[in-house]
Amino acid sequence: MSCFSSLRLATYRGIEEMPPHAHEALIVCLPIAGIYVERTRGRETEHRLGDILLCPAGEEHSQIFSRGDVTALLFTPAGDALSRLAESVPLAQAPHARFRGLDALALRLADEVRDTDPQSPLVAEGLALQILGLLARESQVSPSLPLWLRSAREYVRARACGTLRLQDVAAHVDRSVTELSAAYRRNFGSSIGEDARAMRLQRAQILLGSSGESIAAIATECGYYDQAHFTRQFKRAFSLTPLAYRRRLH
């Protein structure tokens, strides 16, 4: 039996706002290209590649697609996959999350869904299960993070494409550089510099898929003063040049 009752790509074109609606079963959403706003339970949250959203069965929600086309992966866990997910993730709370590596997994999954290879459905199911497993792990870890460490990561995220100094992050959360560096790596699996680089590249992915800016302009906007350096780092991270990545999305 498949672990998913559905697994598909959806593209929303020319829609300013999708009216409130609900689904009969839990829907997992992975944005692939574009940016949109999700409205649920009186809150509005902005989502893009690198996010995962879960909409419980019967949960009324709506979306605003005001920045252009949006492509998203939608799938419905079933059977044991749904049961195991519910053990760790508060499904009834309509959770959403971001975690390291999700963007790359989402792109790989989208490629397999598009592919006509006979083995693609099996590979796609494996990738979707991996994503849910990582979400479950993240859900167990994140609530225990101290507020100062969450604040440190938000500070890094807000300044990743600009000037970012370790001393400034430490001062922002009133911790020593040594304590901050150790806690950051222990909880997020990377140094602040590594995380900031990943955030810059993630921002570049978004712009390559959702804007008509030149690659040189995107490189500058994401904090790279040398387009060649940007291209090398992007290819090292995603095995595609920025131009090849943009062509794949369009």
Secondary structure by P-SEA (a helix, b strand, c coil): cccccccbbbbbcccccccccccccbbbbbbcbbbbbbbcccbbbbbcccbbbbbcccccccccccccbbbbbbbbbcaaaaaaaaacccccccccccccaaaaaaaaaaaaaaccccaaaaaaaaaaaaaaaaaaaaaaccccccaaaaaaaaaaaacccccccaaaaaaaacccaaaaaaaaaaaccccaaaaaaaaaaaaaaaaaccccccaaaaaaaaccccaaaaaaaaaaaccccaaaaaaaac
